[in-house]
Structure formats: structure tokens, C-alpha cells
Amino acid sequence: MTVHNLYIFDRNGSCLFYNEWNRKKQAGISKEEEFKLMYGMLFSIRSFVSKMSPLDMKEGFLSFQTSKYRLHYYETPSGLRFVMNTDLSVPTARDTLQSIYSNLYVECVVKNPVCVLGLSLDSQLFSSRLDAFIRGLPFYSPRAA
């Protein structure tokens, strides 16, 4: 079991933060293009899910999977979007993403007067705490295949 990477997007689609842990294959395009593709895909999937759902959805789009990985999604009330890619053995990471937002992002970024909200996230404190948090997850394995 493993975590491949994590994206944090603002409400306008700008990637504020990206980190990878056990990503085996690269996209073959620039990171900026990858961020645009990821956000565009999320926008399309969210729109599709909201239109096709037979019920009034409270939580909306939470995750999807391919034959190789599972994408987990969490959106905050302020419009931040947290996206984590894991292997298929991780059933849900909603609580993990919610914890990253409330315990790490809010504490290390929002409450930090030096960090400017809406700009690329360059907080070393946030990065190091996030890395320790991810590596401490029960589904994180540094040698995942």
C-alpha cells in the first residue's frame, strides 16, 4: 500500500502545492501542464457526477479508480481542493485529506502570518509536517510496487 502524490488546488485551479512520495511513472509533460490536466479532469468529473446523480448529493465526488491507482478528492468550504493518488489497496482517504486540511494546512498556513493565502505554498513547516504525516499513515509504504 502506498501514497503516490498530493495536489492542493485553489478555487481558481491554480496548484498551490504538489509533492510526491512513491510515484513510479512521470507524465512526460511539464508540471504546469500536469496541474492543468489534473484540475481540468477534476472539474469535468465533478460536473458529470453532479449532473448524473439520481439523488441530491451532499458530499459530491469523493474518489475514482483506474486499474492502477485510486484518486481521492476532498473539497473545503472555501474552495481548496485536495487530491491524493494512492494504490488500489487504500479504500478511502477522505479522513486523511480532511486531517491534512484541518491539522496541517490550517495550522501551518492559514494561521501563519508569513504565508500569503492564494499564492504557491512554500512553507517548509507545512512540507515537513505533511511528509511526516504521510509517512506515518498506516497505508504508506516506502517500497510499494
C-alpha positions in Angstrom: 0.0 0.0 0.0 1.3 3.4 -0.8 0.7 7.1 -1.4 1.9 8.3 -4.8 1.3 12.1 -4.7 -0.7 15.0 -3.3 -2.0 18.1 -5.1 -3.6 21.2 -3.4 -5.6 23.5 -5.8 -7.2 26.8 -5.0 -10.8 27.6 -6.2 -9.4 29.0 -9.5 -7.5 25.9 -10.5 -4.0 27.1 -9.5 -1.9 24.4 -8.0 -0.7 25.8 -4.6 1.2 22.7 -3.6 2.5 19.4 -5.0 4.5 16.6 -3.5 5.2 13.0 -4.5 6.3 10.1 -2.5 6.2 6.8 -4.4 5.4 7.9 -7.9 6.9 5.4 -10.3 5.9 6.9 -13.7 6.1 10.5 -14.8 3.6 12.1 -17.1 6.1 13.2 -19.7 4.9 16.8 -19.7 5.8 19.8 -17.6 4.4 20.0 -14.0 2.4 23.1 -15.0 0.7 21.1 -17.8 0.1 18.2 -15.5 -1.5 20.5 -13.0 -3.8 22.0 -15.6 -4.8 18.5 -16.9 -5.5 17.3 -13.3 -7.6 20.3 -12.5 -9.5 20.0 -15.8 -10.2 16.4 -15.2 -11.5 17.1 -11.7 -13.7 19.9 -12.9 -15.2 17.6 -15.6 -15.7 14.7 -13.3 -17.3 16.9 -10.6 -19.6 18.4 -13.2 -20.5 15.0 -14.6 -21.2 13.5 -11.2 -23.4 16.3 -10.1 -25.5 16.1 -13.3 -25.8 12.3 -13.4 -26.5 11.6 -9.7 -30.1 10.4 -9.2 -30.0 11.9 -5.7 -29.3 15.3 -4.3 -25.6 14.8 -3.4 -24.4 16.3 -0.1 -20.8 15.2 -0.4 -20.4 15.0 -4.2 -17.4 13.4 -5.9 -15.1 11.6 -3.4 -12.9 9.3 -5.5 -12.4 7.2 -8.6 -10.1 4.4 -9.5 -8.4 3.0 -12.6 -6.8 -0.4 -12.9 -3.5 1.1 -11.4 -4.4 3.7 -8.9 -7.2 5.4 -6.8 -7.7 9.2 -6.8 -9.1 10.6 -3.5 -10.7 14.1 -3.5 -11.7 16.5 -0.7 -13.0 20.0 -1.2 -13.1 22.5 1.6 -15.9 25.1 2.1 -13.5 27.8 1.0 -12.9 26.0 -2.4 -9.5 24.4 -1.7 -9.2 21.0 -3.4 -7.0 18.3 -2.0 -6.2 15.4 -4.4 -4.3 12.3 -3.3 -3.3 9.4 -5.6 -2.8 6.0 -3.9 -2.6 2.4 -4.9 -5.8 0.4 -5.1 -5.5 -1.1 -1.7 -6.4 2.2 0.0 -10.2 2.1 0.3 -10.8 5.8 1.2 -8.6 8.7 2.2 -11.3 11.3 2.9 -10.5 11.4 6.6 -6.8 11.7 5.7 -7.4 14.6 3.4 -9.7 16.3 5.9 -7.0 15.9 8.5 -4.3 17.3 6.2 -6.5 20.4 5.7 -7.6 20.9 9.3 -4.5 19.8 11.2 -1.7 20.8 8.8 -2.9 23.4 6.3 -5.0 25.5 8.7 -2.4 25.3 11.5 0.8 25.8 9.4 -0.5 28.0 6.6 -3.8 29.8 7.5 -2.6 30.7 11.0 0.9 31.7 9.8 1.1 35.4 9.2 4.1 34.9 6.9 2.2 32.7 4.5 0.2 34.6 1.9 -3.0 32.7 1.1 -3.7 32.2 -2.6 0.0 32.0 -3.6 2.2 29.0 -4.1 2.7 27.3 -0.8 6.4 27.5 0.1 6.1 26.8 3.9 8.9 24.5 5.0 7.0 23.8 8.2 3.9 22.6 6.3 6.1 20.5 3.9 8.0 18.8 6.7 4.9 18.1 8.8 3.0 16.8 5.8 5.8 14.5 4.9 6.0 13.1 8.4 2.2 12.8 8.4 2.1 10.9 5.1 5.0 8.6 6.1 3.1 7.8 9.3 -0.1 6.7 7.6 -1.0 3.0 8.0 -1.3 2.7 4.2 2.1 4.3 3.5 4.9 2.1 2.4 8.2 3.4 1.0 8.9 0.3 -1.0 5.5 -0.2 -2.7 5.5 -1.7 -6.1 
